[in-house]
Amino acid sequence: MSNIADIITRLQVMAQDGSKSDKRLASLVLSDLDFASKAAISEIAARVGVSEPTVTRFCRNLGCDGVRDFKFFLAQAIAIGGQYLKPEPLSRDAREQRIASAVTEAAIVAIQRASDNLDMATLVSVAELLSASQHILCFGSGGISSMMATELQNRLFRLGLSVVAQVDGQLQRMYAAVARPETTVVAFSVSGHAKSVVDAVQVARQYGARTVAVTAPGSALAKVADIVIPFQPIEDGNIYKPTSSRFALLAILDMIATATAETRGTNVLEGLRRIKQSLNMLKIDDPRLPLGD
């Protein structure tokens, strides 16, 4: 079987730059993906008005071994990205209200679902581990998980903890290599299969560090971490809206930060006071402003 990363793009190029018959076949496939993925070669040929050998040549021109290979990659593309190829038409009525409701309601649902499925005893044990750690490493890769790693660093340093976030894959491995038994690693991955993060956790464990993963249960990352806080996002099907799982993951992170602050107790207050004092004098003296945000 051939190795094709994106057959849809190849079809789009073929529809523009291919031979006359290839253009017609590519246009048919793009206009009716379901038919093309299921129809017999004779049915495809008849609909376009070409011979069956022409359909076979078309598949090979796309880089496939033949019609069967072509259908495999087409079915794969439909399963992975079909919702982006034939999206539901957008309603323009009350657009402002619709957009606001779509984002806020989905965020509330995602946060509530994450809260309902959270084992708070495990989360509190993570907070106790972080509070007692001499050094903390936060790892994440990709849009959401890298943001969470950086945000956890932002939340924990103000509690007087020594913490560093790394989102570069090679640096994650390097930092993991100098971890010690007094180090705690917190790794974020929505899928649980970000290779750099999985590898870094394995390296850190090799040197005695305790490891925590906020990730999909049963994933590669979950299997290599000492402690797992399971997180399984469920998308709502709105392909135009950023994923609401960001809000749910951030809520879990805030719970970790809050539990860690409470575990450390009054030890965190002087540091928080200094940050508040320093920033208020730098900007405007308004005690109602959030702490450093």
N, C-alpha and C positions, 0 to 999 in steps of 0.2 A: 504494500500500500504506500502511496506517495505521502509526502509530508507537506500539507498546505495549512498555513496559519489563518488565512482569511479568504475563503472562496467568494464571499460577497463582493469584496473589492475587485477581485479578478473578473467577476461577471460584469461589474460596472465598467471596468476598463474595456472589456471585450465588447460591450454594447456600444461603445464609442469608437473604438479603433480596430475592431475585428473585421474579418471578411464579411461579405453581404449575408451569407448564411449564418455565420457566427453571431453577427449583430442581431439577427432575427431570433435565434435561439436564446441568446443572452437576455434579450428584452422579454421573451416569453417567460423565462425562469424568474426574472426579477418581478414580473407583474403577477405571477401566480406560483409562489414558492411551494405551497402545499401540493399543487398538482404535479409540479416538476419533481418533487421528492418522492412521489408515490406512483406516478404513471409509468407504464411500460414504455420501452424505447419506441415501439411502434406507435403508441399514442402521442408521444412527444413529436415524432417525425411527422405524423399526419396533421397535427395541429399547426405546425409551422410550414408544412408543405415541402419537406426535404426528405431525403432517403435516410434509412437507418444508419448506414455507414457514415453519413454526414454528421449524425448525432454523436456517434462514437468518436469521430475526429474532433468534434467540438469539445468533448470531454477531455481528450488528450491535449488539445491546445490550451486548456485551462490548467494543465499540469497533473491531471488525474490519470490513473492507469486505464480507466475505461468508465463505462456508464455506472457500474456498481460502486466504484470508488467515488465517482462524482456524487452519487446519491448519499453516500455515507457522509461526506463533508458538508453537503447541503443540509441534511437532516441535523447534523451537529450545529451548524450555524443558526438554524431556525430555533433549536432548543436553547442555545446560549443567548442569542441576541434578537430573536424574532420580534419581541415587543417593541424594539426600536425601529424595525423595518416597516411595520404597518400599525402605527399607533392610533389609538382612538382619537377622533376629531375633538379639538378643544372647544368648549363652550365659552363664548365671549361675554355671556350675560353675567352681570355683577362680578366682574373679574377681580376687582380689589378684594371683595369679601371672600371670594372663592379661594384666592391664593392665601390670604391670611388664615382662613379656616383649615386649609389643607396642611399648612405647616404646623400651626399650633396644636390642632387636634391630634395629628399624627405623633407629634413630640410627646404630648401627654400620654397617649396610649403606649408609646414605646417605653417611657419612663415607668409607667405603672406596671407594665408587663415585666420589666427587668426587676422592679422592686418585689413583685409577687413571687418571682422565681429565685430570689436571692437567699442564700444561707447566711444569715447575719452572724452566726457563731463563727463561721469560717472567716468572714470579713473582719470581725473583731480580732481574731487570732492573727490575721495579717497585720492589723494595726499595731498589735503588741510586738510583733516581730520587727516591724519598721521602727518602732519607738526605741527598741533596744539595740538596733544595728549601729555599728560604727560607720558604715558607708553603705549607700544605696545607689544602685544602678537602675535606670529606667530605659527600657528598650521598646522601640516600636518602628514599624516600617509601613509606608503607604500613607494615604491621605488622612485617615482617621486615627490609626494606631500611632503614627509618629506624633500627631498633635497631642494625643493622650500622654505619651511619654514625656513630652515637654511640659505639659500642664501639671503632671504629677511632680516634676521637679519644682515647678513654680509654687505648688501648694506645700511641699515638704520643707524646702529650705528655710521658709519663714518660721518653721517650728523648731529651728535650731538643729536640724538634721543635715548631715553631709550627704548631698545627693547630686548626681550627674545624670542627664538624659543624653542618649545617643540614638540618632536615627540613621546614621551612615552604617551600612552593613559591615564594612571592614573595621571601622572603629568599634562597633559593638563587639566584635570578636576580640579585638585588642584589649579593650577594657575588661572583658570577661576573663582574659588570660591573666590579668593581674588581680583578680578577685581573691578574697581570703575567706576563711570560715566566718569572719565577722561581717562579711558583705551580704546584703540581700539584693537580689535582682527581681525587679518587677517588669514583666514582659506583657505587652499588649499585641494582640493580633485577632482581628475579627474572624478571619478564616481559620487561623491556627496553623497555616502552612507557609508563612513567610520564612523562607529558608535561613536568611541571615539571623533572624530572631531565634529560631529553633536551635541553630548551631551555637549561637552565643550562650544560650541557656545551658546547653550541654557542656560547653567549655567551662562556664562558671561553676557548674556542679562538680566538675572534675577537680577543681581546686577548693572544694569545700563550701562554697557559697550556698545559702538558702535561696530557693527560687520560687517565685510566685507568677502564675500566668492568669491573665484575664482574657479568656479566649473561648472558642467553641469547644464544648465537651466532646471528648473522644478524638480530638484533632492531634496532629503531630506535636504541637506545642504543649497541649494538655498532657500528653504521655511522658514528656521529659521534665515537667516541672514538679517540684515537691508539693506545692499547694495550688489548687485551681479554683478560681472564681468563675464559674461557667457563665458564658454570655452567648446567646443565640439570637441574632437579629431576625426579625420577620418583616419583610418589606411589604408595603401597601400597594404596589403596582403603579404608583405615579412616577413615570419615568422622567418627568420634567423637574421634579423636586429633589433636592439633595436628601440623602438617606436620613431618616429619623433615628437610626441606630446611634448616630453621634450623640444625641441628647441622652439616650439611655446609658451609653458608655460613660459619658461625662457625669451622670448622676451617680453611677457606681464609684467613679473616681472621687467624687465629692464625699461620698459616704466613707471611703477609705481615709481621706484626708481629715474628715471630722472625727472619726473614731481614733485616728492617730493623735490628733490634737488633744482629745479628751484623755487618752491614755497618758500622755505626757503631763497633762494637768497644768498647774500654775507655772511650770517651768517655761512654757511658751509665751507667757504674757509680756515679759520684759522685751523680748525680741519683737513681738507684734507692736508694742508701744513705740519702740524706736523707729520701726518702719513707718508707722502712722505719723509720728512727729517729723521725721525727715521729709516725707513726701508732701505733707501739708505745708511745710515751710517753703518747699520748692515751688508748689503750685499755688493753691489758694487755701486759706484756713477754713475748711469746711469739714467738721467732724462727721458729717453725714455721708461723706464719700466712702466707697468700699476701700478695703485695705490694699493699696497698691495696684488697683485694677482700673 
